[in-house]
């Protein structure tokens, strides 16, 4: 039986309401997506949630995804509002000018209208995304001052924070949010694989076994090259994940498989290929 995901903490409902209220004073949205599963990161009610706000999609952690990830996402995306797509590395800072330029292009008309009246438009932009997609790190890389709290686990940002990037650009860092029900459970599994759902609320052994199965569906050669096998028990034995008497230590093996996937050691995957 496939791993089933249901996780929607109460504070997320309040966060969605807060973001919806804040969007009324925002000029645009930056939607940070994990490049390993960008479609899975999109709220299914995104269109009605954002209204007609221009959107800058940031494919974060692009270094962990296939080279065609941005192209594939671009082809699959259909929105009734202006948008642009850029890609970001998970570890490299910088890229500030690329982000600012993309926002200025999206909001060129509003900026020009203000400029015609001698006013320099101050842009207010909400940064949203699922938990642990890298929103706060993304903002910190733009400021180079570490102004927002970050961590490699979901749910670190719990309150909204307005952060100045320039004198005329402010970003709103928001807590990560999911949605109440995963109508497609593969979406939930994909988010669990990349760490957007707390490991503590999931059966670790089931997570590791299901991830291995799914990675093998996508790229069997990559899995075999990394582990010398594609079978969970065989991999555990090869890696020495054993208890007394030669019994397989399933928890240790599962943690190892999940960890090596998240670190990009198995290969570069687009999990949306499983949808």
C-alpha atoms as one frame of an Amber mdcrd trajectory, in Angstrom:
protein
   0.000   0.000   0.000   1.403   3.416  -0.986   2.354   5.933   1.663  -0.564
   8.239   2.515   0.102  11.865   3.478  -2.219  14.026   5.575  -0.626  17.000
   7.330  -2.206  20.402   7.728  -1.395  21.994  11.114  -3.965  24.450  12.437
  -1.640  27.445  12.159  -1.494  27.002   8.373  -5.180  27.877   7.977  -4.539
  31.127   9.846  -1.438  31.754   7.735  -3.408  31.410   4.495  -5.899  33.996
   5.788  -3.046  36.331   6.759  -1.385  36.019   3.354  -4.688  36.637   1.593
  -5.163  39.848   3.610  -1.585  41.043   3.004  -1.861  40.483  -0.742  -4.302
  43.382  -0.932  -1.443  45.824  -0.362   1.122  43.915  -2.441   2.054  44.728
  -6.015   3.194  41.229  -6.923   3.992  37.761  -5.633   7.195  35.769  -5.603
   6.241  32.093  -5.512   9.203  29.965  -4.436   8.997  26.379  -5.714  11.274
  23.403  -5.183  12.703  22.699  -8.646  12.573  18.951  -7.932   8.752  19.056
  -7.935   7.519  22.569  -8.884   4.001  21.495  -9.912   3.573  19.615  -6.653
   4.498  22.821  -4.792   1.689  24.832  -6.423  -1.450  25.342  -4.378  -4.286
  23.840  -6.485  -6.380  26.949  -5.754  -3.536  29.278  -6.639  -5.456  31.147
  -9.371  -8.298  32.186  -7.090  -5.890  32.832  -4.221  -3.740  35.402  -6.047
  -6.407  37.057  -8.148  -4.666  38.998 -10.922  -1.411  39.761  -9.135   1.716
  39.435 -11.319   3.820  36.449 -10.248   7.533  35.768 -10.315   8.092  32.020
  -9.997  11.434  31.086  -8.485  12.538  27.520  -9.151  14.705  27.071  -6.090
  17.355  24.356  -5.632  17.725  24.111  -9.411  21.145  22.508  -8.888  19.351
  19.439  -7.488  16.951  19.142 -10.441  17.419  18.057 -14.077  18.659  20.677
 -16.533  15.265  20.668 -18.286  13.261  21.361 -15.104  12.641  25.032 -15.917
  11.673  24.270 -19.518   9.270  21.513 -18.436   7.623  23.734 -15.831   7.255
  26.590 -18.317   5.436  24.310 -20.764   3.077  22.998 -18.079   2.147  26.365
 -16.569  -1.001  28.212 -17.643  -2.020  31.334 -15.735  -4.395  34.210 -16.376
  -1.998  36.779 -14.983   1.438  38.120 -16.012   4.290  35.940 -14.777   7.982
  35.244 -15.187  10.149  32.284 -14.194  13.724  32.301 -12.923  15.881  29.555
 -11.429  18.023  29.706  -8.297  20.805  27.552  -6.884  20.202  26.095  -3.414
  23.556  27.148  -1.991  24.890  30.103  -3.974  24.004  33.592  -2.818  23.640
  36.585  -5.100  21.359  36.946  -8.088  19.908  40.078  -6.549  19.882  42.092
  -9.784  18.183  39.279 -11.727  15.310  39.193  -9.219  14.949  42.986  -9.088
  14.997  43.236 -12.899  12.369  40.493 -13.250  10.061  42.286 -10.809  10.596
  45.622 -12.553   9.694  44.050 -15.897   6.541  42.482 -14.452   5.483  45.781
 -12.882   6.786  48.112 -15.606   3.395  49.727 -16.268   2.775  50.595 -12.611
   6.330  51.908 -12.240   5.976  54.070 -15.373   2.650  55.530 -14.242   4.215
  56.643 -10.960   7.328  57.909 -12.765   5.148  60.079 -15.018   4.058  61.891
 -11.853   7.585  62.199 -10.543   7.189  59.375  -8.038   9.563  56.436  -7.617
   7.330  53.434  -7.058   8.072  51.390  -3.939   7.329  47.756  -4.714   5.787
  45.549  -2.049   6.044  41.862  -2.898   4.858  38.827  -0.932   7.119  35.764
  -0.951   5.073  32.584  -0.600   5.571  28.845  -0.964   5.277  25.474   0.723
   7.193  24.770   3.904  10.951  24.259   3.564  11.105  25.451  -0.048  13.790
  28.019   0.803  11.844  31.299   1.009  13.799  32.788   3.889  17.158  31.693
   2.478  16.150  33.222  -0.850  15.403  36.559   0.845  18.597  36.441   2.914
  20.625  35.864  -0.239  19.137  39.056  -1.656  19.941  41.093   1.454  23.239
  39.389   2.355  22.423  40.327   5.937  20.656  37.267   7.319  17.559  39.179
   8.325  15.138  36.244   8.342  15.309  33.048  10.339  16.139  29.948   8.296
  16.529  26.226   8.843  16.625  22.972   6.915  13.280  21.799   8.234   9.669
  22.791   7.576   7.977  25.438   9.662  10.901  27.638  10.787   9.229  30.893
   9.698   6.094  31.236  11.811   5.285  34.960  11.450   5.284  37.488   8.637
   8.358  39.693   8.243   8.720  42.722   5.960  12.314  42.877   4.712  13.829
  45.829   2.782  15.867  44.735  -0.251  16.411  48.257  -1.624  14.945  51.659
  -0.748  12.125  50.905  -3.186  11.646  47.136  -2.828  10.240  45.412   0.240
   9.623  41.676   0.460   7.146  40.009   2.805   8.518  36.721   4.129   5.599
  34.447   5.036   5.334  31.095   6.823   5.248  28.063   4.560   1.799  26.676
   3.838   0.254  23.555   2.369  -3.424  22.906   1.696  -5.971  20.911   3.720
  -6.327  17.883   1.423  -4.078  16.244  -1.150  -6.536  15.088  -3.799  -3.554
  13.513  -5.532  -1.562  11.632  -2.904   1.503  11.619  -5.134   1.681  15.379
  -4.601   1.823  14.776  -0.846   4.488  12.111  -1.255   6.592  14.372  -3.472
   6.450  17.137  -0.862   7.390  14.648   1.844  10.365  13.445  -0.196  11.828
  16.957  -0.494  11.218  17.727   3.193   8.225  20.048   2.956   6.293  17.824
   5.355   7.763  17.066   8.756   9.504  13.695   8.906   8.178  13.317  12.447
   4.584  12.942  11.219   5.454  10.252   8.646   6.466   6.616   9.032  10.167
   6.885   8.157  10.482   3.329   6.856   7.468   3.742   4.560   8.873   7.086
   3.386  12.240   5.577   2.479  10.760   2.513   0.800   8.228   4.483  -1.222
  10.834   7.056  -2.241  13.127   4.291  -3.454  10.302   2.775  -5.498   9.449
   6.125  -7.064  13.053   7.067  -7.838  13.502   3.669  -9.487  10.462   4.360
 -11.679  12.012   7.621 -12.842  15.674   6.703 -13.145  16.498   3.051 -12.383
  20.065   3.423 -13.646  20.779   6.327 -11.274  19.507   4.339  -8.292  21.490
   1.237  -9.286  24.650   3.281  -9.885  24.413   4.867  -6.453  23.512   1.815
  -4.387  24.516  -1.163  -6.507  20.909  -2.386  -6.324  17.336  -1.103  -6.556
  15.803  -3.365  -3.898  15.405  -1.865  -0.424  16.628  -4.943   1.454  19.604
  -5.427  -0.851  20.592  -1.773  -0.497  20.338  -1.955   3.291  22.599  -5.011
   3.338  25.138  -3.462   0.973  25.331  -0.319   3.110  25.673  -2.283   6.350
  22.327  -1.221   7.766  22.088  -4.324   9.931  21.094  -5.229  13.460  22.339
  -8.187  15.463  21.952 -11.474  13.690  22.049  -9.845  10.269  18.534  -8.422
  10.593  17.929  -5.427   8.340  17.825  -2.091  10.180  14.956  -0.651   8.140
  14.853   2.697   9.909  18.552   3.337   9.330  18.344   2.283   5.690  15.286
   4.469   5.069  16.923   7.499   6.693  20.016   6.961   4.550  18.035   6.737
   1.291  15.957   9.841   2.077  19.021  11.786   3.170  21.051  10.938   0.080
  18.157  11.904  -2.187  17.746  15.281  -0.487  21.479  15.940  -0.774  21.383
  15.186  -4.509  23.710  12.209  -4.199  21.460   9.724  -6.043  20.821  11.928
  -9.070  18.819  14.879 -10.325  15.106  14.133 -10.363  11.872  15.856 -11.362
   9.351  14.127  -9.116   6.463  15.690 -11.045   7.074  12.953 -13.599   5.256
  10.675 -11.148   2.015  12.705 -11.246
